[in-house]
Each structure stands twice: as C-alpha cells, then as structure tokens.
Amino acid sequence: SENITEAARRILRENDRGGYTVPTAGLYPYQWNWDSAIAALGFAEFDMNRAWQEIETLFAGQWETGMVPHILFHKPDAGYFPGPDVWQGVGPTQSTGITQPPVAATMARMVYDRDPAMGKARLSALFPKIRAWHSWFLKWRLDSENAVCVTHPWESGRDNAPEWDLVLKTMTAEGVGEYTRKDTSHVDASMRPTKFDYDRYIWLVQQGARLKWDQQALREQSPFRMADPTTTFLLLRAHRDLLAVGERLNLDVTGMAEEVALLEAGARSLWNTELGSFDARNAATGEFANCMSNASFLCWYGGIDEAGQLEKLRASLTKTRFPVASHPTDSDRYDSCRYWRGPTWAFMNMMIGFGLEDCGHADLAQEVRTKTAELIETYGFAEYFDSTSGAPAGGDTFTWTAAVWLAWAG
Ligand code: DGY
C-alpha cells in the first residue's frame, strides 16, 4: 500500500497543470468543479498549500452572479468537445455556463481542520465567495418544495443517469446540427452516454448560450429542470459546513441557519414513498423519476438518517461485490459499465462513507471503504469501475480516485 500511495501522489502531481488539476489527461483536459474540490482533499495529505490553491483557482472563475462554472477552460485543448466557443460562458475565465454539485465548502472545511492555523486566512478569504455561490443556488435553483434543481444532466455530475430519461425522452433536440464528439475517441463508446443523450446535452448548451445563461430566461424556457439528490444533499452539507467554519472564524453568518433548515426540508421532500428511496423529481410536473441511485445514499452525508434508505443500502451491499452501484443491479436499465447507469465511483463511495460515519453507522462505512480500497488496489486509479466485474472503466490515472485513496480508502 506504500506503493499505491506513492502512485496516487504521482497522479495528482502529473495531473497538475499549474494551480489546478485536470481529472485526467485526454478525456478531461480542463479544470472541473467538483473534481477539483476532491483533489484538494487528496493534496491536503501531503501539500497543504497546493490543496488551498486548487480551491482558490476554482473560485477565480466565479461569475459575478455567484455561479461557479462546472469547467474552467484555462488553456485551449482541441481534444475536448464542447469547448468555450460552444458554451460562450460570460465569466472572468473562459468557462461553461452551468455549475456542478457544490462540494467545495465541505472539502475546504476538511482541509482547514487538518491545519487550522495554516488555513485560517485562506478559508476566511474563500468564505464570502463560497457563500455567494450557495446564495446563487438558493436564489435560482429551488423547486416548489425547496429541493435543489439542475438545468442540464452535466450539472448533476451524473451525466447519463436514468433519472434524466424522464425529461430527455420528451425532447427532440431539433436543430442541434452536426458535431463531432471527442469523448469516444479517448474511451470506448460502450462506457459513454449514447448519441440520443448527447444530442440533447448539446441542444441544452446551445439554448443556454443563446439565452446568455440568464437564469430567469432559463427557468422560463428550458425543458430540463430537475430536483437532484446529489446537488440537494451536497448543498445541504456544504452550507452546514460553511456555517460551522463561519462561526469558528467569527465571520458574518446571518441567515445561514435558516437557509440550512430550508435546504433540509427540501432534501426530505425528495423521499419517494413508493420507491422507498430518495429520488430525482421533475420540477415542472412534480413527477418523481422512480430511480434509486448512489446519490440516494448521500442522505447521511447531508445529515439525514433515513431508516428506509439504510435498509436499501444493506440490501444493495449484498447484491454486488463492488458497491455502491450508480443504478440498482436488478433494474432493467442497469448497465454495468455505461457511465452513470450502473458502475461504481470511488469518490461517491467516499462521500457515502463520510455520511454513514457521521450518522453512527460505522460498520457500513467500514464496509464501503474496504470494498473501495479493494477496487483501487486490484484495478488501479480508474475514473470508475464496473460494478459487476470490478473492471476499470472510463479514463485512467484519474485525479479523484487518487485523492480518495490518499484521503480515505488507503
Ligand atoms: C463530459 O464531457 O462528459 C463531462 O462529463 C461533462 O462534464
């Protein structure tokens, strides 16, 4: 395991492009929002300054509205599509026009806790920026029950999760035009979203660019607006963490406790009684997607200890050797290697593990951790893993998998 730790550090160093990491060379050649926050946690194991820098670089791309983009295009790279010309982001750095699940506050708190004396000034400077991002979510992205919505499947981080089929299947993607995907030139097409999905991803990007990413206009015109368990649980946790560090650092936390309560009510509203699980919901109709996913198991990370979800987790742990599957292995839409339709993700497992631990389910946290460690030991630092065979999938030498080894699994 000494060697694996060495390798993990090397991956973070090799994916460093000067102040930020790429998730992996080739497939993802820019700075991604939640990948970077996870990377910071990995760096904190051996280079605290570099850990803070990762988050600071991300916030240097923050828009005036408070939104923090899902990708920052620091340097041009012809190997990725859609690039800055398609997105036409309007921030200080070339970027996309959507965000990603807000994990930065939680990771910043964890980095801070490792060395409070060193982190005090860094975190104090980041605090108002992170709060502005969270306020942007609160202003623009709550549905009628105060769960947090995404406006693009990419914004959820779980690009092709079956939850989104509900809305994507109603869209025609008319006029999307010709384009050349780059992802399938880096990894096998069987591991990636289908063309049906991609047409709709690109159509939504074109619509957003046309509307100059104006949130009011998007709220009125976009066909895609779904309350998302990942974003909802992560923002709830992140806001609680931000409130805690704000109090500790004597910063202005006015209104934050009320916002946490609002977000908690929103998160609880994602409970689908019929399914017996937390679920995504179409904001336009109130209809649930009727899908359990690995994001459903982020409830504990969000501080919600739900007995029914715990039962589902125990059951799912018996169904595959390589948990936690991103979609139930016994569902007819389960696909063991196609991105978010079945595979398992080490960083999701880590957040699930953190939550279980916090809520007093140490045995389950330990089981998820041990199995994640086994995956990485056996199959390396893949982007994600086939949840039936364990086989590595997607990109390799992946930043977040290396970070998870350093901070949690190893
Ligand atoms: C991609 O390009 O597939 C990414 O997941 C978008 O974030």
Residues whose N, C-alpha, C, O or C-beta is under 5 A from the ligand:
A	BS01	DGY	F81 W154 D159
